[in-house]
Structure formats: C-alpha cells, structure tokens
Amino acid sequence: MNFPKWLILFRLLLAPTILLLVNFLKDEARSIIVILLFLGILSDIFDGIIARKMNISSVKLRRFDSQTDLIFWISAGIAAYWLESKLIKQYTIEIIILFITEGLCYAISFFRFKKETCTHAFLSKVWGICLLVAFVSLIGFSHGGFPLQLAIYWGLFSQLDVILIMLLLPKWQNDVPSAYHAYLIRKGIAFKKSKWLNDN
C-alpha cells in the first residue's frame, strides 16, 4: 500500500474542501479550516518521511508532492483573502512580486529543463511553516501583522533561493537543499542530504 501517495491525495483534496467551506459557511468555517491547515501540513511532513522509510520514494512521487503543495497553499491563500481581504490588501505589491517570483521559478525551470521545479529546498520548507502560521493567524484570529509579513518576505527569500538553484543546476533534479548545494552539484562536489528533509 502506497501510504505516502494517499497522504498527498488527502492534502490535494483538502484544497477544494477548504474553498467549498469558506464559500458556503464563510466565518463559520474558520475553525474547521484551521484544523484542515494543520492536517495538511502534517500530511506534508509525514508523506516524505514515510516514503523514505518504506523505500518507495520516487521522482514521480516527489513531483506530485511538490505540485500538491502549491495547490494546497493557493487554496489556503484564497480562503484567507475571502475572509480577511482588508488585511491582505495592505501587502498587495509584495504579494504581486511574490507571485512573479513563483512564476519565474517555473519559467526558468521549464525553459532550462522542460520540467517544473521540485527542489524541496530547506528555505521553502521553512516557508511552509511561515504560511501555516500566517493563515492560522488570518483565518483563526483575524490578525495579519508580523506572521503575515514574515510569510511574505520569507517567501520572497525562499523563491530567490529556488531561482538560483534553477540557474545553477547543470541538469534537472529533485530535492536540492539550497542554492549552495546546487553550486556543489554544478562543480561535481559530493555532499550528503538529510534523511529527514530530502529524498536521499
């Protein structure tokens, strides 16, 4: 049984569920959505760990995981915007820049390798935690402030890291911890990845 795949599918299904809840229940859905956000990030943490423990981690699974993350967080962002648009609109320019950098990551990857990004970089993993805190703050407590600022600016920081990874890699590969590690790969210098954070 491919349990990690089911965890990813579970997180993928959370995306439309969150949107349906906020669309039909609006403010009454806040607590439920917060719970779903925590379940989503827990599934994201454990799908990779379990896959590595079961020796069934693959490039296909990692790519599926990466794109599911994108869909999950976009749905959470849309829900947060529907509920707290005034707070989010305060950072319109920064969020537009964030979407542009996200698009650049994909554009560079497709231009160079004909594939989407799948780095699972360390800074991106931290960004996932920042997004969780920001969306829980917005949806659960109607508060933007520092959690929202941190999520936006850390997102920009992590996206620049991914852009550098895409520019430095000599060929496409998944699970590159950072731009520094992409540089080591380019130079042919071996390094050991974390068994907890990366595929190998």
Contact map, one row per residue, 1 for C-alpha under 8 A:
11100000000000000000000000000000000000000000000000000000000000000000000000000000000000000000000000000000000000000000000000000000000000000000000000000000000000000000000000000000000000000000000000000000
11111100000000000000000000000000000000000000000000000001000000000000000000000000000000000000000000000000000000000000000000000000000000000000000000000000000000000000000000000000000000000000000000000000
11111110000000000000000000000000000000000000001001100000000000000000000000000000000000000000000000000000000000000000000000000000000000000000000000000000000000000000000000000000000000000000000000000000
01111111000000000000000000000000000000000000011101100000000000000000000000000000000000000000000000000000000000000000000000000000000000000000000000000000000000000000000000000000000000000000000000000000
01111111100000000000000000000000000000000000001000000000000010000000000000000000000000000000000000000000000000000000000000000000000000000000000000000000000000000000000000000000000000000000000000000000
01111111110000000000000000000000000000000000000000000000000000000000000000000000000000000000000000000000000000000000000000000000000000000000000000000000000000000000000000000000000000000000000000000000
00111111111000000000000000000000000000000011001000000000000000000000000000000000000000000000000000000000000000000000000000000000000000000000000000000000000000000000000000000000000000000000000000000000
00011111111100000000000000000000000000000011001000000000000000011001000000000000000000000000000000000000000000000000000000000000000000000000000000000000000000000000000000000000000000000000000000000000
00001111111110000000000000000000000000000000000000000000000000000000000000000000000000000000000000000000000000000000000000000000000000000000000000000000000000000000000000000000000000000000000000000000
00000111111111000000000000000000000000010010000000000000000000000000000000000000000000000000000000000000000000000000000000000000000000000000000000000000000000000000000000000000000000000000000000000000
00000011111111100000000000000000000000010011000000000000000000000001100100000000000000000000000000000000000000000000000000000000000000000000000000000000000000000000000000000000000000000000000000000000
00000001111111110000000000000000000000000000000000000000000000000001101100000000000000000000000000000000000000000000000000000000000000000000000000000000000000000000000000000000000000000000000000000000
00000000111111111000000000000000000000000000000000000000000000000000000000000000000000000000000000000000000000000000000000000000000000000000000000000000000000000000000000000000000000000000000000000000
00000000011111111100000000000000000100010000000000000000000000000000000100000000000000000000000000000000000000000000000000000000000000000000000000000000000000000000000000000000000000000000000000000000
00000000001111111110000000000000000000000000000000000000000000000000001110110000000000000000000000000000000000000000000000000000000000000000000000000000000000000000000000000000000000000000000000000000
00000000000111111111000000000000000000000000000000000000000000000000000000100000000000000000000000000000000000000000000000000000000000000000000000000000000000000000000000000000000000000000000000000000
00000000000011111111100000000000000000000000000000000000000000000000000000000000000000000000000000000000000000000000000000000000000000000000000000000000000000000000000000000000000000000000000000000000
00000000000001111111110000000000100100000000000000000000000000000000000000110010000000000000000000000000000000000000000000000000000000000000000000000000000000000000000000000000000000000000000000000000
00000000000000111111111000000000000000000000000000000000000000000000000000110110000000000000000000000000000000000000000000000000000000000000000000000000000000000000000000000000000000000000000000000000
00000000000000011111111100000000000000000000000000000000000000000000000000000000000000000000000000000000000000000000000000000000000000000000000000000000000000000000000000000000000000000000000000000000
00000000000000001111111111001000100000000000000000000000000000000000000000000000000000000000000000000000000000000000000000000000000000000000000000000000000000000000000000000000000000000000000000000000
00000000000000000111111111101100000000000000000000000000000000000000000000000010011000000000000000000000000000000000000000000000000000000000000000000000000000000000000000000000000000000000000000000000
00000000000000000011111111000000000000000000000000000000000000000000000000000000000000000000000000000000000000000000000000000000000000000000000000000000000000000000000000000000000000000000000000000000
00000000000000000001111111000000000000000000000000000000000000000000000000000000000000000000000000000000000000000000000000000000000000000000000000000000000000000000000000000000000000000000000000000000
00000000000000000000111111111000000000000000000000000000000000000000000000000000000000000000000000000000000000000000000000000000000000000000000000000000000000000000000000000000000000000000000000000000
00000000000000000000111111111100000000000000000000000000000000000000000000000000001000000000000000000000000000000000000000000000000000000000000000000000000000000000000000000000000000000000000000000000
00000000000000000000010011111100000000000000000000000000000000000000000000000000001000000000000000000000000000000000000000000000000000000000000000000000000000000000000000000000000000000000000000000000
00000000000000000000000011111110000000000000000000000000000000000000000000000000000000000000000000000000000000000000000000000000000000000000000000000000000000000000000000000000000000000000000000000000
00000000000000000000110011111111100000000000000000000000000000000000000000000000000000000000000000000000000000000000000000000000000000000000000000000000000000000000000000000000000000000000000000000000
00000000000000000000010001111111110000000000000000000000000000000000000000000000000000000000000000000000000000000000000000000000000000000011000000000000000000000000000000000000000000000000000000000000
00000000000000000000000000011111111000000000000000000000000000000000000000000000000000000000000000000000000000000000000000000000000000000011000000000000000000000000000000000000000000000000000000000000
00000000000000000000000000001111111100000000000000000000000000000000000000000000000000000000000000000000000000000000000000000000000000000000000000000000000000000000000000000000000000000000000000000000
00000000000000000100100000001111111110000000000000000000000000000000000000000000000000000000000000000000000000000000000000000000000000000010000000000000000000000000000000000000000000000000000000000000
00000000000000000000000000000111111111000000000000000000000000000000000000000000000000000000000000000000000000000000000000000000000000110011000000000000000000000000000000000000000000000000000000000000
00000000000000000000000000000011111111100000000000000000000000000000000000000000000000000000000000000000000000000000000000000000000000000000000000000000000000000000000000000000000000000000000000000000
00000000000001000100000000000001111111110000000000000000000000000000000000000000000000000000000000000000000000000000000000000000000000000000000000000000000000000000000000000000000000000000000000000000
00000000000000000000000000000000111111111000000000000000000000000000000000010000000000000000000000000000000000000000000000000000000100010000000000000000000000000000000000000000000000000000000000000000
00000000000000000000000000000000011111111100000000000000000000000000000000000000000000000000000000000000000000000000000000000000000100000000000000000000000000000000000000000000000000000000000000000000
00000000000000000000000000000000001111111110000000000000000000000000000000000000000000000000000000000000000000000000000000000000000000000000000000000000000000000000000000000000000000000000000000000000
00000000011001000000000000000000000111111111000000000000000000000000000100000000000000000000000000000000000000000000000000000000000000000000000000000000000000000000000000000000000000000000000000000000
00000000000000000000000000000000000011111111100000000000000000000000000000000000000000000000000000000000000000000000000000000001000100000000000000000000000000000000000000000000000000000000000000000000
00000000000000000000000000000000000001111111110000000000000000000000000000000000000000000000000000000000000000000000000000000000000000000000000000000000000000000000000000000000000000000000000000000000
00000011011000000000000000000000000000111111111000000000000000000000000000000000000000000000000000000000000000000000000000000000000000000000000000000000000000000000000000000000000000000000000000000000
00000011001000000000000000000000000000011111111100000000000000001000100000000000000000000000000000000000000000000000000000000000000000000000000000000000000000000000000000000000000000000000000000000000
00000000000000000000000000000000000000001111111110000000000000000000000000000000000000000000000000000000000000000000000000000000000000000000000000000000000000000000000000000000000000000000000000000000
00010000000000000000000000000000000000000111111111000000000000000000000000000000000000000000000000000000000000000000000000000000000000000000000000000000000000000000000000000000000000000000000000000000
00111011000000000000000000000000000000000011111111100000000000000000000000000000000000000000000000000000000000000000000000000000000000000000000000000000000000000000000000000000000000000000000000000000
00010000000000000000000000000000000000000001111111110000100000000000000000000000000000000000000000000000000000000000000000000000000000000000000000000000000000000000000000000000000000000000000000001110
00000000000000000000000000000000000000000000111111111000000000000000000000000000000000000000000000000000000000000000000000000000000000000000000000000000000000000000000000000000000000000000000000011000
00110000000000000000000000000000000000000000011111111100000000000000000000000000000000000000000000000000000000000000000000000000000000000000000000000000000000000000000000000000000000000000000000000000
00110000000000000000000000000000000000000000001111111111100000000000000000000000000000000000000000000000000000000000000000000000000000000000000000000000000000000000000000000000000000000000000000000000
00000000000000000000000000000000000000000000000111111111100000000000000000000000000000000000000000000000000000000000000000000000000000000000000000000000000000000000000000000000000000000000000000100010
00000000000000000000000000000000000000000000000011111111000000000000000000000000000000000000000000000000000000000000000000000000000000000000000000000000000000000000000000000000000000000000000000000000
00000000000000000000000000000000000000000000000001111111100000000000000000000000000000000000000000000000000000000000000000000000000000000000000000000000000000000000000000000000000000000000000000000000
00000000000000000000000000000000000000000000000000111111100000000000000000000000000000000000000000000000000000000000000000000000000000000000000000000000000000000000000000000000000000000000000000000000
01000000000000000000000000000000000000000000000000111111110000000000000000000000000000000000000000000000000000000000000000000000000000000000000000000000000000000000000000000000000000000000000000000000
00000000000000000000000000000000000000000000000100110111111011000000000000000000000000000000000000000000000000000000000000000000000000000000000000000000000000000000000000000000000000000000000000000010
00000000000000000000000000000000000000000000000000000001111111000000000000000000000000000000000000000000000000000000000000000000000000000000000000000000000000000000000000000000000000000000000000000000
00000000000000000000000000000000000000000000000000000000111111100000000000000000000000000000000000000000000000000000000000000000000000000000000000000000000000000000000000000100000000000000000000000000
00000000000000000000000000000000000000000000000000000000011111110000000000000000000000000000000000000000000000000000000000000000000000000000000000000000000000000000000000000000000000000000000000000000
00001000000000000000000000000000000000000000000000000000111111111000000000000000000000000000000000000000000000000000000000000000000000000000000000000000000000000000000000000000000000000000000000000000
00000000000000000000000000000000000000000000000000000000111111111100000000000000000000000000000000000000000000000000010000000000000000000000000000000000000000000000000000000100000000000000000000000000
00000000000000000000000000000000000000000000000000000000001111111110000000000000000000000000000000000000000000000000010000000000000000000000000000000000000000000000000000000100000000000000000000000000
00000001000000000000000000000000000000000000000000000000000111111111000000000000000000000000000000000000000000000000000000000000000000000000000000000000000000000000000000000000000000000000000000000000
00000001000000000000000000000000000000000001000000000000000011111111100000000000000000000000000000000000000000000000000000000000000000000000000000000000000000000000000000000000000000000000000000000000
00000000000000000000000000000000000000000000000000000000000001111111110000000000000000000000000000000000000000000000010100000000000000000000000000000000000000000000000000000000000000000000000000000000
00000000000000000000000000000000000000000000000000000000000000111111111000000000000000000000000000000000000000000000000000000000000000000000000000000000000000000000000000000000000000000000000000000000
00000001001100000000000000000000000000000000000000000000000000011111111100000000000000000000000000000000000000000000000000000000000000000000000000000000000000000000000000000000000000000000000000000000
00000000001100000000000000000000000000000001000000000000000000001111111110000000000000000000000000000000000000000000000000000000000000000000000000000000000000000000000000000000000000000000000000000000
00000000000000000000000000000000000000000000000000000000000000000111111111000000000000000000000000000000000000000000000000000000000000000000000000000000000000000000000000000000000000000000000000000000
00000000000100100000000000000000000000000000000000000000000000000011111111100000000000000000000000000000000000000000000000000000000000000000000000000000000000000000000000000000000000000000000000000000
00000000001101100000000000000000000000010000000000000000000000000001111111110000000000000000000000000000000000000000000000000000000000000000000000000000000000000000000000000000000000000000000000000000
00000000000000100000000000000000000000000000000000000000000000000000111111111000000000000000000000000000000000000000000000000000001000000000000000000000000000000000000000000000000000000000000000000000
00000000000000000000000000000000000000000000000000000000000000000000011111111100000000000000000000000000000000000000000000000000000000000000000000000000000000000000000000000000000000000000000000000000
00000000000000110110000000000000000000000000000000000000000000000000001111111110000000000000000000000000000000000000000000000000000000000000000000000000000000000000000000000000000000000000000000000000
00000000000000100110000000000000000010000000000000000000000000000000000111111111000000000000000000000000000000000000000000000000000000100000000000000000000000000000000000000000000000000000000000000000
00000000000000000000000000000000000000000000000000000000000000000000000011111111100000000000000000000000000000000000000000000000000000100000000000000000000000000000000000000000000000000000000000000000
00000000000000000010000000000000000000000000000000000000000000000000000001111111110000000000000000000000000000000000000000000000000000000000000000000000000000000000000000000000000000000000000000000000
00000000000000000110010000000000000000000000000000000000000000000000000000111111111000000000000000000000000000000000000000000000000000000010000000000000000000000000000000000000000000000000000000000000
00000000000000000000000000000000000000000000000000000000000000000000000000011111111110000000000000000000000000000000000000000000000000100110000000000000000000000000000000000000000000000000000000000000
00000000000000000000000000000000000000000000000000000000000000000000000000001111111110010000000000000000000000000000000000000000000000000000000000000000000000000000000000000000000000000000000000000000
00000000000000000000010000000000000000000000000000000000000000000000000000000111111110000000000000000000000000000000000000000000000000000000000000000000000000000000000000000000000000000000000000000000
00000000000000000000010001100000000000000000000000000000000000000000000000000011111110000000000000000000000000000000000000000000000000000010000000000000000000000000000000000000000000000000000000000000
00000000000000000000000000000000000000000000000000000000000000000000000000000001111111110000000000000000000000000000000000000000000000000110010000000000000000000000000000000000000000000000000000000000
00000000000000000000000000000000000000000000000000000000000000000000000000000001111111111000000000000000000000000000000000000000000000000000000000000000000000000000000000000000000000000000000000000000
00000000000000000000000000000000000000000000000000000000000000000000000000000000000111111100000000000000000000000000000000000000000000000000000000000000000000000000000000000000000000000000000000000000
00000000000000000000000000000000000000000000000000000000000000000000000000000000000111111110000000000000000000000000000000000000000000000000001100000000000000000000000000000000000000000000000000000000
00000000000000000000000000000000000000000000000000000000000000000000000000000000100111111111000000000000000000000000000000000000000000000000000100000000000000000000000000000000000000000000000000000000
00000000000000000000000000000000000000000000000000000000000000000000000000000000000011111111000000000000000000000000000000000000000000000000000000000000000000000000000000000000000000000000000000000000
00000000000000000000000000000000000000000000000000000000000000000000000000000000000001111111000000000000000000000000000000000000000000000000000000000000000000000000000000000000000000000000000000000000
00000000000000000000000000000000000000000000000000000000000000000000000000000000000000111111111000000000000000000000000000000000000000000000000000000000000000000000000000000000000000000000000000000000
00000000000000000000000000000000000000000000000000000000000000000000000000000000000000011111111100000000000000000000000000000000000000000000000000000000000000000000000000000000000000000000000000000000
00000000000000000000000000000000000000000000000000000000000000000000000000000000000000000011111110000000000000000000000000000000000000000000000000000000000000000000000000000000000000000000000000000000
00000000000000000000000000000000000000000000000000000000000000000000000000000000000000000011111111000000000000000000000000000000000000000000000000000001000000000000000000000000000000000000000000000000
00000000000000000000000000000000000000000000000000000000000000000000000000000000000000000011111111100000000000000000000000000000000000000000000000000001000000000000000000000000000000000000000000000000
00000000000000000000000000000000000000000000000000000000000000000000000000000000000000000001111111110000000000000000000000000000000000000000000000000000000000000000000000000000000000000000000000000000
00000000000000000000000000000000000000000000000000000000000000000000000000000000000000000000111111111000000000000000000000000000000000000000000000000000000100000000000000000000000000000000000000000000
00000000000000000000000000000000000000000000000000000000000000000000000000000000000000000000011111111100000000000000000000000000000000000000000000000001001100100000000000000000000000000000000000000000
00000000000000000000000000000000000000000000000000000000000000000000000000000000000000000000001111111110000000000000000000000000000000000000000000000000000000000000000000000000000000000000000000000000
00000000000000000000000000000000000000000000000000000000000000000000000000000000000000000000000111111111000000000000000000000000000000000000000000000000000000000000000000000000000000000000000000000000
00000000000000000000000000000000000000000000000000000000000000000000000000000000000000000000000011111111100000000000000000000000000000000000000000000000000100110000000000000000000000000000000000000000
00000000000000000000000000000000000000000000000000000000000000000000000000000000000000000000000001111111110000000000000000000000000000000000000000000000000000100000000000000000000000000000000000000000
00000000000000000000000000000000000000000000000000000000000000000000000000000000000000000000000000111111111000000000000000000000000000000000000000000000000000000000000000000000000000000000000000000000
00000000000000000000000000000000000000000000000000000000000000000000000000000000000000000000000000011111111100000000000000000000000000000000000000000000000000000010000000000000000000000000000000000000
00000000000000000000000000000000000000000000000000000000000000000000000000000000000000000000000000001111111110000000100000000000000000000000000000000000000000100110010000000000000000000000000000000000
00000000000000000000000000000000000000000000000000000000000000000000000000000000000000000000000000000111111111000001100000000000000000000000000000000000000000000000000000000000000000000000000000000000
00000000000000000000000000000000000000000000000000000000000000000000000000000000000000000000000000000011111111100000000000000000000000000000000000000000000000000000000000000000000000000000000000000000
00000000000000000000000000000000000000000000000000000000000000000000000000000000000000000000000000000001111111110000000000000000000000000000000000000000000000000010011000000000000000000000000000000000
00000000000000000000000000000000000000000000000000000000000000000000000000000000000000000000000000000000111111111111100000000000000000000000000000000000000000000000010000010000000000000000000000000000
00000000000000000000000000000000000000000000000000000000000000000000000000000000000000000000000000000000011111111111000000000000000000000000000000000000000000000000000000000000000000000000000000000000
00000000000000000000000000000000000000000000000000000000000000000000000000000000000000000000000000000000001111111100000000000000000000000000000000000000000000000000000000000000000000000000000000000000
00000000000000000000000000000000000000000000000000000000000000000000000000000000000000000000000000000000000111111100000000000000000000000000000000000000000000000000010000000000000000000000000000000000
00000000000000000000000000000000000000000000000000000000000000000000000000000000000000000000000000000000000011111110000000000000000000000000000000000000000000000000000000110000000000000000000000000000
00000000000000000000000000000000000000000000000000000000000000000000000000000000000000000000000000000000000011111111000000000000000000000000000000000000000000000000000000000000000000000000000000000000
00000000000000000000000000000000000000000000000000000000000000000000000000000000000000000000000000000000000011001111100000000000000000000000000000000000000000000000000000010000000000000000000000000000
00000000000000000000000000000000000000000000000000000000000000000000000000000000000000000000000000000000010011000111110000000000000000000000000000000000000000000000000000000000000000000000000000000000
00000000000000000000000000000000000000000000000000000000000000000000000000000000000000000000000000000000110010000011111000000000000000000000000000000000000000000000010000000100000000000000000000000000
00000000000000000000000000000000000000000000000000000000000001100100000000000000000000000000000000000000000000000001111100000000000000000000000000000000000000000000000000001110000000000000000000000000
00000000000000000000000000000000000000000000000000000000000000000000000000000000000000000000000000000000000000000000111110000000000000000000000000000000000000000100000000001111100000000000000000000000
00000000000000000000000000000000000000000000000000000000000000000100000000000000000000000000000000000000000000000000011111011000000000000000000000000000000000000000000000000111100000000000000000000100
00000000000000000000000000000000000000000000000000000000000000000000000000000000000000000000000000000000000000000000001111111000000000000000000000000000000000000100000000000011110000000000000000000000
00000000000000000000000000000000000000000000000000000000000000000000000000000000000000000000000000000000000000000000000111111100000000000000000000000000000000000000000000000000110000000000000000001000
00000000000000000000000000000000000000000000000000000000000000000000000000000000000000000000000000000000000000000000000011111110000000000000000000000000000011001000000000000000010000000000000000000000
00000000000000000000000000000000000000000000000000000000000000000000000000000000000000000000000000000000000000000000000111111111000000000000000000000000001001100000000000000000000000000000000000000000
00000000000000000000000000000000000000000000000000000000000000000000000000000000000000000000000000000000000000000000000111111111100000000000000000000000000000000000000000000000000000000000000000000000
00000000000000000000000000000000000000000000000000000000000000000000000000000000000000000000000000000000000000000000000001111111110000000000000000000000000000000000000000000000000000000000000000000000
00000000000000000000000000000000000000000000000000000000000000000000000000000000000000000000000000000000000000000000000000111111111000000000000000000010011001000000000000000000000000000000000000000000
00000000000000000000000000000000000000001000000000000000000000000000000000000000000000000000000000000000000000000000000000011111111100000000000000000000000000000000000000000000000000000000000000000000
00000000000000000000000000000000000000000000000000000000000000000000000000000000000000000000000000000000000000000000000000001111111110000000000000000000000000000000000000000000000000000000000000000000
00000000000000000000000000000000000000000000000000000000000000000000000000000000000000000000000000000000000000000000000000000111111111000000000000100110010000000000000000000000000000000000000000000000
00000000000000000000000000000000000000000000000000000000000000000000000010000000000000000000000000000000000000000000000000000011111111100000000000010010000000000000000000000000000000000000000000000000
00000000000000000000000000000000000011001000000000000000000000000000000000000000000000000000000000000000000000000000000000000001111111110000000000000000000000000000000000000000000000000000000000000000
00000000000000000000000000000000000000000000000000000000000000000000000000000000000000000000000000000000000000000000000000000000111111111000000000100000000000000000000000000000000000000000000000000000
00000000000000000000000000000000000000000000000000000000000000000000000000000000000000000000000000000000000000000000000000000000011111111100000100110110000000000000000000000000000000000000000000000000
00000000000000000000000000000000010000000000000000000000000000000000000000011001000000000000000000000000000000000000000000000000001111111111000000010000000000000000000000000000000000000000000000000000
00000000000000000000000000000000010010000000000000000000000000000000000000000000000000000000000000000000000000000000000000000000000111111111100000000000000000000000000000000000000000000000000000000000
00000000000000000000000000000000000000000000000000000000000000000000000000000000000000000000000000000000000000000000000000000000000011111111111100110000000000000000000000000000000000000000000000000000
00000000000000000000000000000000000000000000000000000000000000000000000000000001000100000000000000000000000000000000000000000000000001111111111100010000000000000000000000000000000000000000000000000000
00000000000000000000000000000110110000000000000000000000000000000000000000000011001100000000000000000000000000000000000000000000000000111111111000000000000000000000000000000000000000000000000000000000
00000000000000000000000000000110010000000000000000000000000000000000000000000000000000000000000000000000000000000000000000000000000000111111110000000000000000000000000000000000000000000000000000000000
00000000000000000000000000000000000000000000000000000000000000000000000000000000000000000000000000000000000000000000000000000000000000011111111000000000000000000000000000000000000000000000000000000000
00000000000000000000000000000000000000000000000000000000000000000000000000000000000100000000000000000000000000000000000000000000000000001111111100000000000000000000000000000000000000000000000000000000
00000000000000000000000000000000000000000000000000000000000000000000000000000000000000100000000000000000000000000000000000000000000000001110111110000000000000000000000000000000000000000000000000000000
00000000000000000000000000000000000000000000000000000000000000000000000000000000000000110000000000000000000000000000000000000000000001001100011111111000000000000000000000000000000000000000000000000000
00000000000000000000000000000000000000000000000000000000000000000000000000000000000000000000000000000000000000000000000000000000000000000000001111111000000000000000000000000000000000000000000000000000
00000000000000000000000000000000000000000000000000000000000000000000000000000000000000000000000000000000000000000000000000000000000000000000000111111100000000000000000000000000000000000000000000000000
00000000000000000000000000000000000000000000000000000000000000000000000000000000000000000000000000000000000000000000000000000000010011001000000111111110000000000000000000000000000000000000000000000000
00000000000000000000000000000000000000000000000000000000000000000000000000000000000000000000000000000000000000000000000000000000001001101100000111111111000000000000000000000000000000000000000000000000
00000000000000000000000000000000000000000000000000000000000000000000000000000000000000000000000000000000000000000000000000000000000000000000000111111111100000000000000000000000000000000000000000000000
00000000000000000000000000000000000000000000000000000000000000000000000000000000000000000000000000000000000000000000000000000000010001000000000001111111110000000000000000000000000000000000000000000000
00000000000000000000000000000000000000000000000000000000000000000000000000000000000000000000000000000000000000000000000000000010011001000000000000111111111000000000000000000000000000000000000000000000
00000000000000000000000000000000000000000000000000000000000000000000000000000000000000000000011001000000000000000000000000000000000000000000000000011111111100000000000000000000000000000000000000000000
00000000000000000000000000000000000000000000000000000000000000000000000000000000000000000000000000000000000000000000000000000000000000000000000000001111111110000000000000000000000000000000000000000000
00000000000000000000000000000000000000000000000000000000000000000000000000000000000000000000000000000000000000000000000000000010010000000000000000000111111111000000000000000000000000000000000000000000
00000000000000000000000000000000000000000000000000000000000000000000000000000000000000000000000001000000000000000000000000010010000000000000000000000011111111100000000000000000000000000000000000000000
00000000000000000000000000000000000000000000000000000000000000000000000000000000000000000000000011001000000000000000000000000000000000000000000000000001111111110000000000000000000000000000000000000000
00000000000000000000000000000000000000000000000000000000000000000000000000000000000000000000000000000000000000000000000000100000000000000000000000000000111111111000000000000000000000000000000000000000
00000000000000000000000000000000000000000000000000000000000000000000000000000000000000000000000000000000000000000000000000110010000000000000000000000000011111111100000000000000000000000000000000000000
00000000000000000000000000000000000000000000000000000000000000000000000000000000000000000000000001001100100000000000000000010000000000000000000000000000001111111110000000000000000000000000000000000000
00000000000000000000000000000000000000000000000000000000000000000000000000000000000000000000000000001000000000000000000000000000000000000000000000000000000111111111000000000000000000000000000000000000
00000000000000000000000000000000000000000000000000000000000000000000000000000000000000000000000000000000000000000000000000100000000000000000000000000000000011111111100000000000011000000000000000000000
00000000000000000000000000000000000000000000000000000000000000000000000000000000000000000000000000000000100000000000001010000000000000000000000000000000000001111111110000000000011000000000000000000000
00000000000000000000000000000000000000000000000000000000000000000000000000000000000000000000000000000001100100000000000000000000000000000000000000000000000000111111111000000000000000000000000000000000
00000000000000000000000000000000000000000000000000000000000000000000000000000000000000000000000000000000000000000000000000000000000000000000000000000000000000011111111100000000001000000000000000000000
00000000000000000000000000000000000000000000000000000000000000000000000000000000000000000000000000000000000000000000000000000000000000000000000000000000000000001111111110000001011101100000000000000000
00000000000000000000000000000000000000000000000000000000000000000000000000000000000000000000000000000000100110010000100000000000000000000000000000000000000000000111111110010000000000000000000000000000
00000000000000000000000000000000000000000000000000000000000000000000000000000000000000000000000000000000000100000000000000000000000000000000000000000000000000000011111110000000000000000000000000000000
00000000000000000000000000000000000000000000000000000000000000000000000000000000000000000000000000000000000000000000000000000000000000000000000000000000000000000001111111000000001001100100000000000000
00000000000000000000000000000000000000000000000000000000000000000000000000000000000000000000000000000000000000000000000000000000000000000000000000000000000000000000111111110000000001101100000000000000
00000000000000000000000000000000000000000000000000000000000000000000000000000000000000000000000000000000000000000000000000000000000000000000000000000000000000000000000111110000000000001100000000000000
00000000000000000000000000000000000000000000000000000000000000000000000000000000000000000000000000000000000000001000000000000000000000000000000000000000000000000000000011111000000000000000000000000000
00000000000000000000000000000000000000000000000000000000000000000000000000000000000000000000000000000000000010001010000000000000000000000000000000000000000000000000010011111100000000000000000000000000
00000000000000000000000000000000000000000000000000000000000000000000000000000000000000000000000000000000000000000000011000000000000000000000000000000000000000000000000000111111000000000000000000000000
00000000000000000000000000000000000000000000000000000000001001100000000000000000000000000000000000000000000000000000111100000000000000000000000000000000000000000000000000011111000000000000000000000000
00000000000000000000000000000000000000000000000000000000000000000000000000000000000000000000000000000000000000000000011110000000000000000000000000000000000000000000000000001111100000000000000000000110
00000000000000000000000000000000000000000000000000000000000000000000000000000000000000000000000000000000000000000000001110000000000000000000000000000000000000000000100000001111111011000000000000000100
00000000000000000000000000000000000000000000000000000000000000000000000000000000000000000000000000000000000000000000001111000000000000000000000000000000000000000000000000000011111011000000000010000100
00000000000000000000000000000000000000000000000000000000000000000000000000000000000000000000000000000000000000000000000011100000000000000000000000000000000000001100100000000001111111000000000000000000
00000000000000000000000000000000000000000000000000000000000000000000000000000000000000000000000000000000000000000000000000000000000000000000000000000000000000001101100100000001111111100000000000000000
00000000000000000000000000000000000000000000000000000000000000000000000000000000000000000000000000000000000000000000000000000000000000000000000000000000000000000000100000000000011111110000000000000000
00000000000000000000000000000000000000000000000000000000000000000000000000000000000000000000000000000000000000000000000000000000000000000000000000000000000000000000000000000001111111111000001000000000
00000000000000000000000000000000000000000000000000000000000000000000000000000000000000000000000000000000000000000000000000000000000000000000000000000000000000000000100110000001111111111100000000000000
00000000000000000000000000000000000000000000000000000000000000000000000000000000000000000000000000000000000000000000000000000000000000000000000000000000000000000000100110000000001111111110000000000000
00000000000000000000000000000000000000000000000000000000000000000000000000000000000000000000000000000000000000000000000000000000000000000000000000000000000000000000000000000000000111111111111000000000
00000000000000000000000000000000000000000000000000000000000000000000000000000000000000000000000000000000000000000000000000000000000000000000000000000000000000000000000011000000000011111111110000000000
00000000000000000000000000000000000000000000000000000000000000000000000000000000000000000000000000000000000000000000000000000000000000000000000000000000000000000000000111000000000001111111100000000000
00000000000000000000000000000000000000000000000000000000000000000000000000000000000000000000000000000000000000000000000000000000000000000000000000000000000000000000000000000000000000111111100000000000
00000000000000000000000000000000000000000000000000000000000000000000000000000000000000000000000000000000000000000000000000000000000000000000000000000000000000000000000000000000000000011111110000000000
00000000000000000000000000000000000000000000000000000000000000000000000000000000000000000000000000000000000000000000000000000000000000000000000000000000000000000000000000000000000000011111111000000000
00000000000000000000000000000000000000000000000000000000000000000000000000000000000000000000000000000000000000000000000000000000000000000000000000000000000000000000000000000000000000011001111100000000
00000000000000000000000000000000000000000000000000000000000000000000000000000000000000000000000000000000000000000000000000000000000000000000000000000000000000000000000000000000000010010000111110000000
00000000000000000000000000000000000000000000000000000000000000000000000000000000000000000000000000000000000000000000000000000000000000000000000000000000000000000000000000000000000000000000011111000001
00000000000000000000000000000000000000000000000000000000000000000000000000000000000000000000000000000000000000000000000000000000000000000000000000000000000000000000000000000000100000000000001111101111
00000000000000000000000000000000000000000000000000000000000000000000000000000000000000000000000000000000000000000000000000000000000000000000000000000000000000000000000000000000000000000000000111111101
00000000000000000000000000000000000000000000000000010000000000000000000000000000000000000000000000000000000000000000000000000000000000000000000000000000000000000000000000000000000000000000000011111111
00000000000000000000000000000000000000000000000010000000000000000000000000000000000000000000000000000000000000000000000000000000000000000000000000000000000000000000000000000000000000000000000001111100
00000000000000000000000000000000000000000000000110000000000000000000000000000000000000000000000000000000000000000000000001000000000000000000000000000000000000000000000000000000000000000000000011111110
00000000000000000000000000000000000000000000000100000000000000000000000000000000000000000000000000000000000000000000000100000000000000000000000000000000000000000000000000000011100000000000000011111111
00000000000000000000000000000000000000000000000100010000100000000000000000000000000000000000000000000000000000000000000000000000000000000000000000000000000000000000000000000010000000000000000010101111
00000000000000000000000000000000000000000000000000000000000000000000000000000000000000000000000000000000000000000000000000000000000000000000000000000000000000000000000000000000000000000000000111100111
